[in-house]
Amino acid sequence: MYKYCTCSENRFVLSLDNHVGIVEALTAFCKEKGIKAGLITGLGAVSEATFRFLDPAAKKYVDKTFSEQMEITNLTGNISVKDGAPYLHIHLTCGRRDYTCVGGHLLEARINGACELFVESFPDAEIGRYFDEETGLNLYKF
Ligand code: FE
C-alpha cells in the first residue's frame, strides 16, 4: 500500500502505491506507527477524488466526486484520534487538464501515478476529537 523511510526522528517520507486510496493508505500508516497527533503534506496525481462540503445551515456534508486525471497541487492534513482509531483531517486541491482547480475536505482519492507525502508525528501528544452539536463538526478535544 505504501513504501516509506524515516528521514529523522518522528518524520517520515511516504510513497503510496499506484491506485491505492490516499486516506486508506495514510490511516494504515498511522496505525502501523501508532501516530496520535501529527501533520501531513504532499503532492501527486489522482484519477478520482471525492470532496465533502459542509453545509453549515443543515450541518450536513454534501459529497461530490470528480472522476478524471488531476494533479494534486496541495494536500494538507492533520492526524488525531477518535474512538481509538486514527482520525485524518485532510484538505486537497487538484489541478485539472484545463488548469482550473477543484478541492475541499477530502473523503477519499485514488492515486494514478504517484503520491509523495511527508508525515511528522508528535509522539508526546494525543489529540482527540468530539462531535460538536453546534457546528456539526468533530472538533479537537484537548
Ligand atoms: Fe475539513
Backbone and ligand atoms as CSV (ligand in chain L), in Angstrom:
chain,resi,resn,atom,element,x,y,z
A,1,MET,N,N,0.829,-1.216,0.000
A,1,MET,CA,C,0.000,0.000,0.000
A,1,MET,C,C,0.866,1.269,0.000
A,2,TYR,N,N,2.041,1.169,0.653
A,2,TYR,CA,C,2.978,2.306,0.679
A,2,TYR,C,C,4.390,1.814,0.975
A,3,LYS,N,N,5.352,2.643,0.566
A,3,LYS,CA,C,6.737,2.462,0.972
A,3,LYS,C,C,7.115,3.714,1.751
A,4,TYR,N,N,8.034,3.581,2.698
A,4,TYR,CA,C,8.405,4.780,3.456
A,4,TYR,C,C,9.822,4.682,3.960
A,5,CYS,N,N,10.383,5.830,4.294
A,5,CYS,CA,C,11.633,5.859,5.032
A,5,CYS,C,C,11.483,6.838,6.181
A,6,THR,N,N,12.286,6.616,7.209
A,6,THR,CA,C,12.306,7.519,8.357
A,6,THR,C,C,13.440,8.499,8.104
A,7,CYS,N,N,13.086,9.779,7.842
A,7,CYS,CA,C,14.157,10.701,7.444
A,7,CYS,C,C,14.773,11.405,8.635
A,8,SER,N,N,14.041,11.527,9.742
A,8,SER,CA,C,14.641,11.920,11.010
A,8,SER,C,C,13.640,11.482,12.066
A,9,GLU,N,N,13.997,11.635,13.319
A,9,GLU,CA,C,13.120,11.133,14.368
A,9,GLU,C,C,11.715,11.728,14.224
A,10,ASN,N,N,10.713,10.865,14.128
A,10,ASN,CA,C,9.303,11.258,14.033
A,10,ASN,C,C,8.919,11.909,12.704
A,11,ARG,N,N,9.799,11.823,11.721
A,11,ARG,CA,C,9.460,12.361,10.409
A,11,ARG,C,C,9.641,11.261,9.367
A,12,PHE,N,N,8.623,11.115,8.545
A,12,PHE,CA,C,8.612,10.019,7.572
A,12,PHE,C,C,8.323,10.562,6.183
A,13,VAL,N,N,8.901,9.890,5.194
A,13,VAL,CA,C,8.597,10.184,3.792
A,13,VAL,C,C,7.922,8.948,3.220
A,14,LEU,N,N,6.759,9.139,2.612
A,14,LEU,CA,C,5.989,8.020,2.074
A,14,LEU,C,C,5.822,8.158,0.571
A,15,SER,N,N,5.843,7.021,-0.082
A,15,SER,CA,C,5.457,6.921,-1.481
A,15,SER,C,C,4.310,5.915,-1.531
A,16,LEU,N,N,3.126,6.387,-1.880
A,16,LEU,CA,C,1.973,5.482,-1.918
A,16,LEU,C,C,1.999,4.673,-3.202
A,17,ASP,N,N,1.549,3.447,-3.127
A,17,ASP,CA,C,1.476,2.588,-4.315
A,17,ASP,C,C,0.412,3.128,-5.265
A,18,ASN,N,N,0.628,2.858,-6.532
A,18,ASN,CA,C,-0.324,3.315,-7.544
A,18,ASN,C,C,-1.708,2.687,-7.306
A,19,HIS,N,N,-2.726,3.471,-7.513
A,19,HIS,CA,C,-4.140,3.044,-7.467
A,19,HIS,C,C,-4.696,2.850,-6.051
A,20,VAL,N,N,-3.922,3.133,-5.007
A,20,VAL,CA,C,-4.480,2.997,-3.654
A,20,VAL,C,C,-5.242,4.275,-3.294
A,21,GLY,N,N,-6.077,4.176,-2.264
A,21,GLY,CA,C,-6.778,5.334,-1.720
A,21,GLY,C,C,-5.860,6.059,-0.750
A,22,ILE,N,N,-5.791,7.367,-0.875
A,22,ILE,CA,C,-4.871,8.146,-0.021
A,22,ILE,C,C,-5.247,8.031,1.456
A,23,VAL,N,N,-6.519,8.196,1.765
A,23,VAL,CA,C,-6.951,8.168,3.174
A,23,VAL,C,C,-6.762,6.764,3.749
A,24,GLU,N,N,-7.105,5.767,2.944
A,24,GLU,CA,C,-6.950,4.369,3.398
A,24,GLU,C,C,-5.483,4.070,3.712
A,25,ALA,N,N,-4.590,4.466,2.804
A,25,ALA,CA,C,-3.167,4.171,2.993
A,25,ALA,C,C,-2.586,4.951,4.171
A,26,LEU,N,N,-2.944,6.221,4.280
A,26,LEU,CA,C,-2.409,7.027,5.391
A,26,LEU,C,C,-2.943,6.548,6.739
A,27,THR,N,N,-4.193,6.115,6.757
A,27,THR,CA,C,-4.763,5.577,8.008
A,27,THR,C,C,-3.998,4.319,8.420
A,28,ALA,N,N,-3.685,3.462,7.450
A,28,ALA,CA,C,-2.924,2.243,7.744
A,28,ALA,C,C,-1.532,2.597,8.266
A,29,PHE,N,N,-0.901,3.623,7.686
A,29,PHE,CA,C,0.430,4.037,8.139
A,29,PHE,C,C,0.374,4.574,9.578
A,30,CYS,N,N,-0.625,5.396,9.868
A,30,CYS,CA,C,-0.765,5.940,11.237
A,30,CYS,C,C,-0.986,4.826,12.255
A,31,LYS,N,N,-1.744,3.807,11.858
A,31,LYS,CA,C,-1.945,2.643,12.742
A,31,LYS,C,C,-0.627,1.917,12.953
A,32,GLU,N,N,0.101,1.700,11.867
A,32,GLU,CA,C,1.382,0.973,11.963
A,32,GLU,C,C,2.344,1.688,12.897
A,33,LYS,N,N,2.382,3.013,12.812
A,33,LYS,CA,C,3.339,3.785,13.613
A,33,LYS,C,C,2.756,4.265,14.941
A,34,GLY,N,N,1.469,4.034,15.162
A,34,GLY,CA,C,0.842,4.472,16.413
A,34,GLY,C,C,0.808,5.983,16.557
A,35,ILE,N,N,0.643,6.695,15.438
A,35,ILE,CA,C,0.657,8.166,15.475
A,35,ILE,C,C,-0.690,8.672,16.004
A,36,LYS,N,N,-0.633,9.511,17.041
A,36,LYS,CA,C,-1.854,10.025,17.663
A,36,LYS,C,C,-1.996,11.536,17.519
A,37,ALA,N,N,-0.990,12.150,16.934
A,37,ALA,CA,C,-1.038,13.586,16.612
A,37,ALA,C,C,0.042,13.835,15.570
A,38,GLY,N,N,-0.277,14.624,14.555
A,38,GLY,CA,C,0.742,14.871,13.549
A,38,GLY,C,C,0.270,15.717,12.386
A,39,LEU,N,N,1.192,15.889,11.457
A,39,LEU,CA,C,0.982,16.729,10.275
A,39,LEU,C,C,1.222,15.915,9.018
A,40,ILE,N,N,0.507,16.256,7.949
A,40,ILE,CA,C,0.697,15.601,6.650
A,40,ILE,C,C,0.787,16.687,5.579
A,41,THR,N,N,1.715,16.514,4.665
A,41,THR,CA,C,1.748,17.380,3.492
A,41,THR,C,C,2.167,16.528,2.300
A,42,GLY,N,N,1.679,16.881,1.098
A,42,GLY,CA,C,2.044,16.032,-0.027
A,42,GLY,C,C,1.578,16.536,-1.370
A,43,LEU,N,N,1.952,15.755,-2.384
A,43,LEU,CA,C,1.521,16.033,-3.753
A,43,LEU,C,C,1.507,14.725,-4.533
A,44,GLY,N,N,1.032,14.788,-5.764
A,44,GLY,CA,C,0.930,13.574,-6.565
A,44,GLY,C,C,-0.102,13.740,-7.656
A,45,ALA,N,N,-0.714,12.627,-8.061
A,45,ALA,CA,C,-1.736,12.667,-9.106
A,45,ALA,C,C,-2.813,11.632,-8.796
A,46,VAL,N,N,-4.041,11.954,-9.141
A,46,VAL,CA,C,-5.178,11.071,-8.852
A,46,VAL,C,C,-6.057,10.932,-10.104
A,47,SER,N,N,-6.824,9.831,-10.130
A,47,SER,CA,C,-7.792,9.619,-11.209
A,47,SER,C,C,-9.210,9.875,-10.718
A,48,GLU,N,N,-9.349,10.001,-9.396
A,48,GLU,CA,C,-10.678,10.248,-8.827
A,48,GLU,C,C,-10.512,10.856,-7.433
A,49,ALA,N,N,-11.360,11.819,-7.130
A,49,ALA,CA,C,-11.327,12.413,-5.789
A,49,ALA,C,C,-12.751,12.764,-5.378
A,50,THR,N,N,-13.070,12.448,-4.115
A,50,THR,CA,C,-14.378,12.796,-3.566
A,50,THR,C,C,-14.181,13.790,-2.435
A,51,PHE,N,N,-14.817,14.943,-2.589
A,51,PHE,CA,C,-14.718,16.012,-1.592
A,51,PHE,C,C,-16.028,16.128,-0.835
A,52,ARG,N,N,-15.925,16.670,0.365
A,52,ARG,CA,C,-17.111,16.917,1.187
A,52,ARG,C,C,-17.206,18.413,1.436
A,53,PHE,N,N,-18.413,18.928,1.325
A,53,PHE,CA,C,-18.639,20.343,1.648
A,53,PHE,C,C,-19.666,20.388,2.763
A,54,LEU,N,N,-19.300,20.997,3.875
A,54,LEU,CA,C,-20.235,21.068,4.996
A,54,LEU,C,C,-21.172,22.252,4.801
A,55,ASP,N,N,-22.450,21.935,4.692
A,55,ASP,CA,C,-23.477,22.981,4.654
A,55,ASP,C,C,-23.721,23.408,6.103
A,56,PRO,N,N,-23.286,24.621,6.480
A,56,PRO,CA,C,-23.348,24.985,7.897
A,56,PRO,C,C,-24.777,25.120,8.424
A,57,ALA,N,N,-25.719,25.456,7.544
A,57,ALA,CA,C,-27.114,25.588,7.999
A,57,ALA,C,C,-27.708,24.218,8.295
A,58,ALA,N,N,-27.473,23.270,7.390
A,58,ALA,CA,C,-28.034,21.922,7.557
A,58,ALA,C,C,-27.151,21.055,8.462
A,59,LYS,N,N,-25.878,21.502,8.676
A,59,LYS,CA,C,-24.905,20.710,9.440
A,59,LYS,C,C,-24.738,19.326,8.825
A,60,LYS,N,N,-24.760,19.313,7.506
A,60,LYS,CA,C,-24.621,18.048,6.778
A,60,LYS,C,C,-23.565,18.209,5.679
A,61,TYR,N,N,-22.810,17.140,5.463
A,61,TYR,CA,C,-21.842,17.150,4.370
A,61,TYR,C,C,-22.528,16.804,3.053
A,62,VAL,N,N,-22.152,17.538,1.999
A,62,VAL,CA,C,-22.582,17.227,0.641
A,62,VAL,C,C,-21.335,16.738,-0.098
A,63,ASP,N,N,-21.384,15.523,-0.637
A,63,ASP,CA,C,-20.209,14.924,-1.280
A,63,ASP,C,C,-20.281,15.085,-2.794
A,64,LYS,N,N,-19.109,15.264,-3.402
A,64,LYS,CA,C,-19.041,15.337,-4.869
A,64,LYS,C,C,-17.764,14.642,-5.326
A,65,THR,N,N,-17.917,13.765,-6.331
A,65,THR,CA,C,-16.776,13.010,-6.872
A,65,THR,C,C,-16.389,13.539,-8.239
A,66,PHE,N,N,-15.091,13.736,-8.429
A,66,PHE,CA,C,-14.542,14.122,-9.729
A,66,PHE,C,C,-13.745,12.930,-10.250
A,67,SER,N,N,-14.190,12.345,-11.372
A,67,SER,CA,C,-13.535,11.160,-11.935
A,67,SER,C,C,-12.789,11.574,-13.196
A,68,GLU,N,N,-11.576,12.017,-13.024
A,68,GLU,CA,C,-10.732,12.457,-14.129
A,68,GLU,C,C,-9.305,12.542,-13.607
A,69,GLN,N,N,-8.352,12.567,-14.528
A,69,GLN,CA,C,-6.957,12.672,-14.114
A,69,GLN,C,C,-6.674,14.098,-13.618
A,70,MET,N,N,-6.096,14.200,-12.427
A,70,MET,CA,C,-5.818,15.521,-11.835
A,70,MET,C,C,-4.480,15.476,-11.090
A,71,GLU,N,N,-3.818,16.614,-11.076
A,71,GLU,CA,C,-2.595,16.769,-10.294
A,71,GLU,C,C,-2.976,17.228,-8.877
A,72,ILE,N,N,-2.362,16.639,-7.884
A,72,ILE,CA,C,-2.538,17.165,-6.525
A,72,ILE,C,C,-1.635,18.394,-6.419
A,73,THR,N,N,-2.254,19.552,-6.377
A,73,THR,CA,C,-1.442,20.763,-6.244
A,73,THR,C,C,-1.155,21.069,-4.776
A,74,ASN,N,N,-2.000,20.543,-3.888
A,74,ASN,CA,C,-1.709,20.656,-2.467
A,74,ASN,C,C,-2.517,19.639,-1.674
A,75,LEU,N,N,-1.847,19.002,-0.757
A,75,LEU,CA,C,-2.515,18.139,0.219
A,75,LEU,C,C,-1.990,18.547,1.581
A,76,THR,N,N,-2.887,18.975,2.456
A,76,THR,CA,C,-2.510,19.394,3.803
A,76,THR,C,C,-3.443,18.696,4.783
A,77,GLY,N,N,-2.881,18.122,5.816
A,77,GLY,CA,C,-3.743,17.425,6.756
A,77,GLY,C,C,-3.174,17.345,8.143
A,78,ASN,N,N,-4.041,16.915,9.052
A,78,ASN,CA,C,-3.585,16.664,10.415
A,78,ASN,C,C,-4.093,15.315,10.896
A,79,ILE,N,N,-3.412,14.811,11.904
A,79,ILE,CA,C,-3.711,13.478,12.452
A,79,ILE,C,C,-4.121,13.637,13.906
A,80,SER,N,N,-5.235,13.022,14.240
A,80,SER,CA,C,-5.667,12.958,15.628
A,80,SER,C,C,-6.279,11.573,15.834
A,81,VAL,N,N,-7.010,11.414,16.944
A,81,VAL,CA,C,-7.582,10.104,17.276
A,81,VAL,C,C,-9.044,10.284,17.631
A,82,LYS,N,N,-9.895,9.405,17.101
A,82,LYS,CA,C,-11.308,9.398,17.507
A,82,LYS,C,C,-11.734,7.950,17.688
A,83,ASP,N,N,-12.354,7.681,18.831
A,83,ASP,CA,C,-12.832,6.328,19.155
A,83,ASP,C,C,-11.706,5.290,19.017
A,84,GLY,N,N,-10.505,5.690,19.422
A,84,GLY,CA,C,-9.368,4.764,19.450
A,84,GLY,C,C,-8.715,4.505,18.105
A,85,ALA,N,N,-9.180,5.171,17.055
A,85,ALA,CA,C,-8.612,4.946,15.715
A,85,ALA,C,C,-8.061,6.250,15.163
A,86,PRO,N,N,-7.087,6.164,14.225
A,86,PRO,CA,C,-6.573,7.391,13.615
A,86,PRO,C,C,-7.697,8.167,12.934
A,87,TYR,N,N,-7.669,9.479,13.129
A,87,TYR,CA,C,-8.669,10.361,12.511
A,87,TYR,C,C,-7.887,11.369,11.681
A,88,LEU,N,N,-8.048,11.269,10.361
A,88,LEU,CA,C,-7.305,12.147,9.461
A,88,LEU,C,C,-8.214,13.255,8.961
A,89,HIS,N,N,-7.756,14.469,9.079
A,89,HIS,CA,C,-8.475,15.627,8.525
A,89,HIS,C,C,-7.586,16.178,7.419
A,90,ILE,N,N,-8.027,15.965,6.168
A,90,ILE,CA,C,-7.189,16.306,5.017
A,90,ILE,C,C,-7.953,17.215,4.065
A,91,HIS,N,N,-7.306,18.269,3.642
A,91,HIS,CA,C,-7.843,19.110,2.569
A,91,HIS,C,C,-6.956,18.923,1.343
A,92,LEU,N,N,-7.615,18.848,0.182
A,92,LEU,CA,C,-6.917,18.530,-1.056
A,92,LEU,C,C,-7.334,19.518,-2.131
A,93,THR,N,N,-6.347,20.000,-2.878
A,93,THR,CA,C,-6.621,20.814,-4.065
A,93,THR,C,C,-6.024,20.083,-5.264
A,94,CYS,N,N,-6.826,19.958,-6.333
A,94,CYS,CA,C,-6.398,19.227,-7.526
A,94,CYS,C,C,-6.480,20.113,-8.756
A,95,GLY,N,N,-5.473,20.021,-9.618
A,95,GLY,CA,C,-5.450,20.756,-10.875
A,95,GLY,C,C,-5.944,19.878,-12.018
A,96,ARG,N,N,-6.858,20.404,-12.805
A,96,ARG,CA,C,-7.459,19.638,-13.899
A,96,ARG,C,C,-6.682,19.868,-15.202
A,97,ARG,N,N,-7.075,19.121,-16.219
A,97,ARG,CA,C,-6.433,19.205,-17.533
A,97,ARG,C,C,-6.488,20.622,-18.098
A,98,ASP,N,N,-7.571,21.351,-17.767
A,98,ASP,CA,C,-7.706,22.724,-18.293
A,98,ASP,C,C,-7.076,23.749,-17.342
A,99,TYR,N,N,-6.320,23.279,-16.356
A,99,TYR,CA,C,-5.579,24.127,-15.402
A,99,TYR,C,C,-6.453,24.870,-14.412
A,100,THR,N,N,-7.736,24.532,-14.357
A,100,THR,CA,C,-8.549,25.020,-13.250
A,100,THR,C,C,-8.361,24.036,-12.093
A,101,CYS,N,N,-8.803,24.437,-10.921
A,101,CYS,CA,C,-8.641,23.593,-9.737
A,101,CYS,C,C,-9.993,23.285,-9.092
A,102,VAL,N,N,-10.055,22.117,-8.475
A,102,VAL,CA,C,-11.165,21.780,-7.584
A,102,VAL,C,C,-10.543,21.336,-6.267
A,103,GLY,N,N,-11.311,21.427,-5.222
A,103,GLY,CA,C,-10.731,20.997,-3.955
A,103,GLY,C,C,-11.711,21.102,-2.818
A,104,GLY,N,N,-11.242,20.675,-1.662
A,104,GLY,CA,C,-12.061,20.744,-0.467
A,104,GLY,C,C,-11.622,19.723,0.553
A,105,HIS,N,N,-12.550,19.449,1.455
A,105,HIS,CA,C,-12.332,18.455,2.508
A,105,HIS,C,C,-12.352,17.076,1.851
A,106,LEU,N,N,-11.284,16.330,2.027
A,106,LEU,CA,C,-11.129,15.063,1.302
A,106,LEU,C,C,-11.851,13.919,2.005
A,107,LEU,N,N,-12.684,13.220,1.229
A,107,LEU,CA,C,-13.248,11.953,1.722
A,107,LEU,C,C,-12.328,10.810,1.305
A,108,GLU,N,N,-12.040,10.723,0.003
A,108,GLU,CA,C,-11.070,9.735,-0.485
A,108,GLU,C,C,-10.651,10.111,-1.905
A,109,ALA,N,N,-9.441,9.732,-2.265
A,109,ALA,CA,C,-8.941,9.975,-3.626
A,109,ALA,C,C,-8.065,8.806,-4.020
A,110,ARG,N,N,-8.109,8.458,-5.315
A,110,ARG,CA,C,-7.370,7.298,-5.802
A,110,ARG,C,C,-6.157,7.748,-6.599
A,111,ILE,N,N,-5.001,7.244,-6.192
A,111,ILE,CA,C,-3.749,7.605,-6.865
A,111,ILE,C,C,-3.735,7.065,-8.288
A,112,ASN,N,N,-3.287,7.892,-9.216
A,112,ASN,CA,C,-2.993,7.396,-10.561
A,112,ASN,C,C,-1.698,8.067,-11.026
A,113,GLY,N,N,-0.603,7.417,-10.717
A,113,GLY,CA,C,0.713,7.991,-10.982
A,113,GLY,C,C,1.548,7.828,-9.726
A,114,ALA,N,N,1.634,8.881,-8.963
A,114,ALA,CA,C,2.446,8.845,-7.741
A,114,ALA,C,C,1.785,9.686,-6.660
A,115,CYS,N,N,2.201,9.429,-5.425
A,115,CYS,CA,C,1.782,10.299,-4.314
A,115,CYS,C,C,2.911,10.323,-3.305
A,116,GLU,N,N,3.499,11.488,-3.114
A,116,GLU,CA,C,4.650,11.667,-2.230
A,116,GLU,C,C,4.227,12.505,-1.041
A,117,LEU,N,N,4.438,11.944,0.132
A,117,LEU,CA,C,3.928,12.581,1.347
A,117,LEU,C,C,5.018,12.697,2.397
A,118,PHE,N,N,4.959,13.760,3.165
A,118,PHE,CA,C,5.760,13.889,4.382
A,118,PHE,C,C,4.797,13.826,5.562
A,119,VAL,N,N,5.137,13.009,6.535
A,119,VAL,CA,C,4.332,12.892,7.751
A,119,VAL,C,C,5.238,13.180,8.943
A,120,GLU,N,N,4.769,14.079,9.793
A,120,GLU,CA,C,5.503,14.357,11.036
A,120,GLU,C,C,4.599,13.999,12.201
A,121,SER,N,N,5.093,13.172,13.089
A,121,SER,CA,C,4.298,12.805,14.262
A,121,SER,C,C,4.808,13.560,15.490
A,122,PHE,N,N,3.891,13.785,16.420
A,122,PHE,CA,C,4.220,14.417,17.697
A,122,PHE,C,C,4.006,13.365,18.781
A,123,PRO,N,N,5.045,12.590,19.077
A,123,PRO,CA,C,4.869,11.399,19.911
A,123,PRO,C,C,4.453,11.679,21.349
A,124,ASP,N,N,4.681,12.902,21.822
A,124,ASP,CA,C,4.300,13.217,23.206
A,124,ASP,C,C,2.844,13.655,23.314
A,125,ALA,N,N,2.172,13.780,22.160
A,125,ALA,CA,C,0.793,14.292,22.171
A,125,ALA,C,C,-0.191,13.214,21.733
A,126,GLU,N,N,-1.407,13.332,22.273
A,126,GLU,CA,C,-2.531,12.558,21.762
A,126,GLU,C,C,-3.691,13.526,21.660
A,127,ILE,N,N,-4.084,13.832,20.433
A,127,ILE,CA,C,-5.165,14.792,20.221
A,127,ILE,C,C,-6.428,14.031,19.871
A,128,GLY,N,N,-7.474,14.226,20.685
A,128,GLY,CA,C,-8.739,13.537,20.464
A,128,GLY,C,C,-9.715,14.396,19.682
A,129,ARG,N,N,-10.905,13.867,19.496
A,129,ARG,CA,C,-11.984,14.553,18.775
A,129,ARG,C,C,-13.299,14.310,19.496
A,130,TYR,N,N,-14.184,15.300,19.446
A,130,TYR,CA,C,-15.550,15.102,19.938
A,130,TYR,C,C,-16.501,15.739,18.939
A,131,PHE,N,N,-17.709,15.209,18.882
A,131,PHE,CA,C,-18.704,15.773,17.975
A,131,PHE,C,C,-19.339,16.998,18.620
A,132,ASP,N,N,-19.272,18.121,17.911
A,132,ASP,CA,C,-19.815,19.385,18.401
A,132,ASP,C,C,-21.195,19.626,17.766
A,133,GLU,N,N,-22.207,19.647,18.601
A,133,GLU,CA,C,-23.592,19.777,18.104
A,133,GLU,C,C,-23.813,21.108,17.377
A,134,GLU,N,N,-23.171,22.165,17.868
A,134,GLU,CA,C,-23.416,23.495,17.306
A,134,GLU,C,C,-22.952,23.608,15.853
A,135,THR,N,N,-21.786,23.053,15.560
A,135,THR,CA,C,-21.235,23.181,14.204
A,135,THR,C,C,-21.459,21.945,13.341
A,136,GLY,N,N,-21.739,20.812,13.965
A,136,GLY,CA,C,-21.845,19.565,13.209
A,136,GLY,C,C,-20.495,18.986,12.852
A,137,LEU,N,N,-19.443,19.474,13.543
A,137,LEU,CA,C,-18.070,19.046,13.238
A,137,LEU,C,C,-17.471,18.207,14.366
A,138,ASN,N,N,-16.502,17.376,14.007
A,138,ASN,CA,C,-15.693,16.672,15.010
A,138,ASN,C,C,-14.529,17.579,15.374
A,139,LEU,N,N,-14.643,18.272,16.494
A,139,LEU,CA,C,-13.631,19.251,16.886
A,139,LEU,C,C,-12.563,18.626,17.772
A,140,TYR,N,N,-11.423,19.322,17.862
A,140,TYR,CA,C,-10.338,18.878,18.741
A,140,TYR,C,C,-10.808,18.810,20.195
A,141,LYS,N,N,-10.339,17.778,20.862
A,141,LYS,CA,C,-10.580,17.633,22.299
A,141,LYS,C,C,-9.213,17.588,22.969
A,142,PHE,N,N,-8.905,18.628,23.753
A,142,PHE,CA,C,-7.596,18.677,24.418
A,142,PHE,C,C,-7.704,18.230,25.863
L,1,FE,FE,FE,-12.233,19.919,6.670
